[in-house]
Amino acid sequence: MSKAQSAAGTPVYLISPSSAIAADAPLELALANLQTAGFAPRLDRAARKARQRFAGSDAERAGAFARAAAQPARIVMITRGGYGLTRILPMLDYEALAASGKQWVGLSDFTAFHLAMLARAGAATWAGPALLDDFVMPDGGALDEVTVDGFREAMDGLLEAVGFRCSGPSGVEARGTLWGGNLSIVCNLLGTPWFPQVDGGILFLEDVNEHPYRVERMLSQLLHAGVLDKQAAILLGHFNRYRLADADRGFDMPSVVRWLRANTRTPVITGLPFGHASPKLTLPHGATVALATEGRTCYLVLDEHHHHADDHHRHSHDAG
């Protein structure tokens, strides 16, 4: 990092490619927190727009990607997720966006962009924090240190490995393309030109506000489409903010995981700190990683090419 960067913070360009920012969203506080964390945020000119539920028209939101690719900041982060990216997938120039060399960061609805970049340009992006998800806490408390530190290390090219507490088979060793994200979006793109054909990959999945039976139904779609059995490992992140009903009679996410393990030959590992909760890892979507489980710990090791060439440091990040 240059002295100029370190004084003002690392530049981050913020776009709103999906839902509109709510009128009462704590946007200024999130921007201030991002600055305190060592970054210099700049909002895209359409980031605050609203048309129906979207952050501006489809053309305006697609235009934000071209503007982000053309401006000088290396990091491009979303303000929020929601819905809207799948509407503009045909309007984006993935080869040009990949050639821009930007570090595209986000999650949730941004999963559609991650998958499309991998499918259309073979490009790696970053599944990670969003401004309003991770730089303001719901209770107004301190930011999650693991989330912020992991993001900073990933953006600086210092992130070599992550470790986290997991459940699942021990002694699993795999190496392949890390890909996936929000389960609803992954299923939504199945059978489209924006769905990457990954064999022997490490598929990570999360979702929010989805009842366990809906989660199981989506997993069964990926299973019956042949996607799950082709992977080297499946990592499950946060599945949260749902309500059970009396009719469930004990059917909950552990039941879904048991069903999944009984129906795919691919090892299923739970506990990945990723999704709509904290802490949240920053993961190199579309990059080659190595995975290993030892007892109750899972390690993900990033490939060398994701580091800055002049970086001689060795960093790992323990998410607990």
C-alpha positions, 0 to 999 in steps of 0.5 A: 500500500502506498503512503498516499493510500494508507493516509486516506485509506484503500479506495473502495467504489460502491455500487447498488446492482440490486435492491434500492437502499432503504430511505432509513438505512444507516448509510452514512454510519456504514460509510463512516465505519468503512472509513474507520476500518481503513478504506476510502469509500466512494459511492457510484452516482446511481448508488442511491437511486430507486425505481420500484424496489430496484436501485434505479432502472436496469440500464442504470444498474448495468451502467454501474458495472462499466463505471466501476470498471473504468474508475481507479479504485481497485476494490468494488463492493456492493452496498446491499443485496436484495433482488435485481441482478438476474435481470441485468445479466444479459447486459454485462460485458464479462470479458471487459469486467474481468479485464478491468482487474477489479476486486468485485466483492459482495454476497446474496443477490451478488451470487448471480454476478460471481457465477456469471463471471466464472461461467462467461469469463473464467474470472475469480471474484470475491464472495464477501461483505456488503456495506450495509450488511457488515459495516453497521451492526443491527444493535449499533455495536462494534463491527465484527473483527473477523469479518473486517480483518479477513476482508482487509487481508483478502483485498491486500493479497495477504490472505493465504488460508482460513480455518473454522470449526466444522462438522462432517467427515474428518480426513477429507482432502480436496482441491478444486474451484471454490464456487457457489454462494446463495443457494436460491440464486445458484438454483435460479441460474441452473440451466442458463448461460450464467451457470458455471460447469464446475467438476471436482469443485468445492461448492459453498452454499448459504441462504436466509429467510428460507424454511428448511424444507425449501432449502432441502427442495433447492438442494434436491434440485442441484442433486437431481441435476447432477451438480452435487455428485460432481463436486469434491466437497460441499461447504454449508454456511449460515442458513438462518432467519427462518421460522419453523411451524408445528407441522414440522414436528422436529424437521429442521436444518440438521434433518436437511443435512442428514438427508443431503449426506445420505443422498450424495457421495460428496462430503458435506461439511457444515460450519462455514462462516459465510452468509447473512450473519457474522463472522463472514469470511471473504472467499475467492469465488472461482479460484482454486483452493485446497480443502482439508478437514482434521477433526472438527477443523476445516482449512481452506488454502488459497492458491499462490496466484491470488497473492500479490507477487511481491508479497513474502508474508504468510498469513492465515486467518482463524475464524474460530 
